[in-house]
Amino acid sequence: MNRIAIIGAGMAGLAAARRLADQGHDCTVLEKSRGLGGRMATRHADALRFDHGAQYFTARGESLKAYVRGWQQEGVVAEWGPDRLVGCPGMTAPAWAMARGLSIHRNCRITHLEHRPEGWQLHTEPGPDHEALAKPFDAVLLAIPAPQAITLAATAGIEFPAMAQVRYAPTITLMAAFDHPLSLPDVAFEPTEGPLAWIARNATKPGRDTEPETVVAHAGSEWSRTHVDTPAEELGEPLLEALRAIVGKAQPFHWQVHRWLYARVEQAAGTPCLWDAQQRIGACGDWALGARVEAAFDSGEALAAAVIRSTGVDQGQAKGPNPGPSA
C-alpha cells in the first residue's frame, strides 16, 4: 500500500483517487474549497440552486459509461436531451458519488510541497492543523488547473514543461432568479450576438425545482477575457441587459455573478497525464486532453494507471467502479 496525496477534488482528482483506492492504496484528497467537483458545480443561494459551471457532460468511453450506468440506476445522473447527461439534483452529484469511502479534506489549501528523504511533506496556509498531513506521503498527484499545478510543483523544484503550452479561456457567469417563467427554449439557447454565449433554464433539467425560474447565462470567451478583472458588482448590469434583450423586460429578484478563470481549455497539453516515477509526483486534469468533463475523468484514470504500473501492483485486483450514493 502506498500513501498518496491527491490535490484537487474535481473530476480528474476524484477519478484518480477512486481508481487508486480501489486498488488498495491509501489516498487522501485535499480540496481548497468547500465543495467537490470543480466546474461540475451547483451554487446554493438560500432555496435557489444554479448549475453555474459545466452545464452537462457526455460519456463516450467505456470507463465513464460504466460509472454512468450505476449512477443512473441510483438517480445520481439523468439524460438532458440527446448526448447530454446531468447530475441530480445538481451537477455536483456525480462528484459526491465518486467520493464515497474516500478520505477527503475540504477547505484545505496546499501552499507548497517539500520532497524529503522519507517522502512528500505538504504544507498549508496558516489555519487549523490538518492531521492528515502530519505524516509524509509516498506520492503526490496534482489534479488542479495547469497554472496552479506549475506554481505548486515549482515550490519543490519540479517542472512540467508540457504544461507550458496549455491555454484557458475564462467564463463570466450570470445566475438570475425570476418570479415567473421566461420565454426561452425548453433546454438551452445559444445567442449568436452580444456578450452571452449560453443561456439555460435550470428547471428543464431532471430533478430540479420548477419554480422559481432560475437561469444560468455564460458570457462568451472574448467578452469574459476582456472583463475578467472587472469587479463582480459591475458585471451584473451589462449581462442582465443582454439577457433582457432575449427574454424581455423581466427583472430578477436575485442575481449573482461568478468568474471562472480556468473555464475552458483552448489548447491542451496533448498527453493523458504527467507522471515522474522517480520523484513520485504527477499531474492530471482537463488541461491534458481537452475541455470536456470526460477528458478530465480520463486524465485522472490515466494518472492512476501510471502510478499503479510504477508500484508494480496487479491491476487485476481492481474492484471496479464504485459510483456511490446521490449527493
C-alpha positions in Angstrom: 0.0 0.0 0.0 1.2 3.5 -0.9 0.2 6.7 0.9 -0.9 9.1 -1.9 -2.0 12.7 -1.7 -4.3 14.0 -4.4 -4.6 17.8 -4.5 -7.9 18.8 -6.1 -11.3 17.2 -5.9 -12.6 17.9 -9.4 -13.4 15.1 -11.8 -9.8 14.3 -12.5 -8.7 14.1 -8.9 -11.7 12.0 -7.9 -11.2 9.6 -10.8 -7.6 9.1 -9.9 -8.4 8.7 -6.2 -11.2 6.3 -6.8 -9.1 4.0 -9.0 -6.1 4.0 -6.7 -8.3 3.4 -3.6 -10.0 0.5 -5.3 -6.5 -0.9 -5.8 -5.8 -0.7 -2.1 -3.8 2.5 -2.0 -4.2 4.8 1.0 -5.4 8.0 -0.7 -6.0 11.4 0.8 -7.8 14.0 -1.3 -7.2 17.7 -0.4 -9.5 20.3 -1.7 -9.2 24.1 -1.2 -12.9 24.9 -1.5 -15.9 23.8 0.4 -17.4 21.6 -2.3 -16.4 18.8 -4.7 -16.5 18.5 -8.4 -14.6 21.6 -9.6 -16.5 23.1 -12.5 -19.2 20.5 -12.1 -20.7 22.9 -9.7 -24.0 23.9 -8.1 -24.4 27.2 -6.4 -26.9 27.4 -3.5 -28.5 30.8 -2.5 -31.0 30.1 0.2 -33.5 27.8 -1.5 -32.2 28.7 -5.0 -29.9 26.4 -7.0 -27.9 27.2 -10.1 -25.7 24.8 -12.1 -23.3 27.6 -12.7 -20.3 25.7 -14.1 -20.4 22.8 -16.6 -23.9 22.5 -17.9 -23.8 18.9 -18.8 -21.3 16.1 -19.6 -21.0 13.3 -22.1 -19.9 9.7 -21.6 -18.4 8.1 -24.7 -15.6 5.9 -23.3 -16.4 2.6 -21.7 -14.9 3.5 -18.3 -17.1 6.5 -17.7 -20.0 4.7 -19.2 -19.7 2.1 -16.5 -19.9 4.7 -13.8 -22.9 6.4 -15.6 -24.9 3.2 -15.7 -24.6 2.8 -11.9 -25.3 6.5 -11.3 -28.4 6.3 -13.5 -29.7 3.3 -11.5 -29.3 5.3 -8.3 -30.8 8.5 -9.7 -27.5 10.4 -9.5 -27.4 11.1 -13.2 -30.1 11.6 -15.8 -30.3 12.5 -19.5 -31.0 16.1 -20.5 -31.6 15.7 -24.2 -29.5 13.7 -26.7 -25.9 13.0 -25.7 -26.3 15.2 -22.6 -26.0 14.0 -19.0 -26.6 16.0 -15.9 -26.1 15.2 -12.2 -29.2 15.0 -10.0 -30.3 17.0 -8.1 -27.3 19.2 -9.1 -24.2 18.9 -11.2 -22.1 18.1 -8.1 -23.9 14.8 -7.6 -21.5 12.6 -9.6 -18.6 14.0 -7.7 -20.1 13.2 -4.3 -21.0 9.8 -5.6 -17.3 9.1 -6.6 -16.2 10.4 -3.2 -17.9 7.7 -1.2 -15.4 6.0 1.1 -12.5 8.3 0.2 -10.6 10.4 2.7 -11.3 13.9 1.6 -10.3 17.1 3.4 -12.1 20.3 2.2 -11.1 23.9 2.9 -7.5 22.7 2.8 -5.3 24.9 0.6 -1.9 23.4 -0.1 0.7 26.2 -0.4 3.9 24.4 -1.0 5.5 20.9 -1.4 8.7 19.6 0.2 10.4 16.4 -1.0 12.2 14.9 1.9 14.1 11.5 2.1 11.1 10.0 3.9 8.6 11.2 1.4 6.5 14.2 0.4 5.5 16.8 3.0 2.6 19.0 2.2 2.2 22.5 3.8 -1.0 24.6 4.1 -1.7 28.2 4.6 -2.0 29.3 8.2 -5.0 27.9 9.9 -6.2 24.8 11.7 -3.8 21.9 11.6 -4.7 19.1 9.2 -3.9 15.8 10.9 -3.9 14.0 7.6 -0.8 16.0 6.6 1.3 15.1 9.7 2.9 12.1 8.0 4.7 12.2 4.7 3.2 10.8 1.5 4.8 8.4 -0.9 3.4 10.2 -3.9 1.7 13.5 -4.8 -0.8 14.0 -7.6 -1.8 17.5 -8.7 -5.3 17.5 -10.1 -5.7 21.2 -10.5 -5.6 23.7 -13.4 -2.3 23.8 -15.2 -1.1 27.3 -14.0 -1.8 26.3 -10.4 0.0 22.9 -10.8 3.0 24.7 -12.4 3.2 27.1 -9.4 2.8 24.4 -6.8 5.2 22.0 -8.3 7.8 24.8 -8.6 7.8 25.1 -4.8 9.6 21.7 -4.7 11.8 22.5 -7.7 9.7 20.3 -10.1 9.0 21.4 -13.6 6.4 20.1 -16.0 7.4 21.6 -19.5 4.4 20.0 -21.2 2.0 22.3 -19.2 3.6 25.5 -20.5 1.6 25.3 -23.8 -1.8 24.9 -22.1 -4.2 27.8 -22.6 -7.5 28.5 -21.0 -10.4 30.8 -21.7 -12.3 32.4 -18.8 -16.0 32.5 -18.5 -18.1 35.0 -16.6 -21.4 33.5 -15.4 -24.6 35.2 -14.5 -27.1 33.5 -12.2 -30.6 35.0 -12.1 -33.9 34.0 -10.5 -37.3 35.3 -11.7 -40.8 35.0 -10.1 -42.4 33.9 -13.4 -41.4 31.7 -16.4 -39.4 33.3 -19.2 -39.8 32.9 -22.9 -36.8 30.6 -23.5 -36.4 27.3 -25.3 -37.1 24.2 -23.2 -33.5 23.2 -22.9 -30.9 25.9 -23.7 -30.3 28.8 -26.0 -27.0 29.9 -27.7 -27.1 33.5 -28.7 -25.1 34.5 -31.8 -24.8 38.2 -30.9 -23.9 40.1 -27.8 -21.9 39.0 -24.7 -23.8 35.9 -23.9 -22.9 32.6 -25.5 -25.2 30.2 -23.5 -28.4 30.5 -21.6 -30.0 27.6 -19.7 -33.2 27.2 -17.7 -32.4 25.1 -14.7 -35.9 23.8 -14.5 -35.6 22.0 -17.7 -33.0 19.6 -16.2 -34.2 16.5 -14.4 -34.6 16.7 -10.7 -34.7 20.5 -10.5 -37.3 22.7 -8.9 -39.7 24.2 -11.5 -40.3 27.3 -9.5 -39.0 29.9 -9.3 -37.5 30.3 -12.7 -33.7 30.1 -12.4 -31.4 30.9 -15.3 -27.7 30.5 -15.9 -26.1 32.6 -18.6 -22.4 32.2 -19.6 -20.7 35.0 -21.4 -18.6 34.2 -24.4 -14.8 33.7 -24.1 -13.8 37.0 -25.7 -16.2 39.1 -23.6 -15.1 37.2 -20.5 -11.4 37.7 -21.2 -11.9 41.4 -21.7 -13.9 41.8 -18.4 -12.3 39.1 -16.2 -10.7 41.7 -14.0 -13.8 43.9 -13.7 -15.3 43.8 -10.2 -18.2 41.4 -10.0 -20.7 44.1 -8.9 -20.0 45.9 -12.2 -20.6 42.9 -14.4 -24.2 42.3 -13.4 -25.9 45.1 -15.3 -24.4 44.5 -18.8 -25.1 40.8 -18.5 -28.7 41.4 -17.3 -29.2 43.9 -20.1 -28.0 41.3 -22.6 -30.4 38.7 -21.0 -33.3 41.2 -21.2 -32.7 41.7 -24.9 -33.5 38.0 -25.3 -36.2 37.3 -22.7 -37.9 40.7 -22.4 -38.0 43.3 -19.6 -38.4 40.8 -16.7 -36.5 41.9 -13.6 -34.8 39.1 -11.5 -35.4 39.1 -7.7 -32.0 37.6 -7.2 -28.8 37.6 -9.3 -25.1 36.8 -8.8 -22.0 36.8 -11.0 -19.2 34.2 -10.8 -15.9 34.3 -12.7 -14.3 31.1 -13.8 -10.7 31.8 -14.6 -10.0 28.3 -16.0 -13.4 27.6 -17.6 -12.4 26.0 -20.9 -9.2 24.6 -22.2 -8.4 26.2 -25.6 -5.0 24.4 -26.0 -4.4 21.1 -24.3 -1.1 19.5 -23.5 -1.9 16.6 -25.8 -0.9 13.9 -23.3 -3.2 11.9 -21.0 -1.3 12.8 -17.8 2.2 13.6 -16.4 4.0 11.2 -14.1 7.6 11.4 -12.8 8.1 7.9 -11.4 11.5 8.8 -9.9 10.2 11.9 -8.0 6.8 10.2 -7.5 4.8 13.3 -8.5 2.3 13.6 -11.2 -0.5 15.8 -12.7 -3.8 15.3 -14.4 -6.8 17.4 -15.4 -8.8 18.6 -18.4 -5.7 20.6 -19.5 -4.2 17.3 -20.6 -6.7 16.1 -23.2 -9.3 18.8 -23.7 -12.2 20.8 -22.4 -14.7 18.1 -21.8 -15.6 16.7 -18.4 -14.8 13.2 -19.7 -11.3 14.4 -20.7 -10.7 15.3 -17.0 -12.0 11.9 -15.9 -9.8 10.1 -18.5 -6.8 12.0 -17.4 -7.3 11.1 -13.8 -7.7 7.4 -14.6 -4.6 7.6 -16.8 -2.5 9.0 -14.0 -3.8 6.4 -11.6 -2.8 3.7 -14.1 0.7 5.2 -14.4 1.1 5.2 -10.6 -0.1 1.6 -10.4 2.3 0.5 -13.1 5.2 2.1 -11.3 4.3 0.5 -8.0 4.0 -2.9 -9.5 0.5 -3.6 -8.2 -1.5 -6.1 -10.2 -4.3 -4.1 -11.9 -6.3 -7.3 -12.0 -7.0 -6.7 -8.3 -9.1 -3.6 -9.0 -12.6 -3.7 -7.6 -14.1 -1.7 -10.5 -16.3 1.4 -10.4 -17.8 2.3 -7.1 -20.3 5.0 -8.0 -21.7 5.7 -4.5 -24.9 7.4 -3.5 -26.5 10.6 -4.6 -25.4 13.8 -3.0 
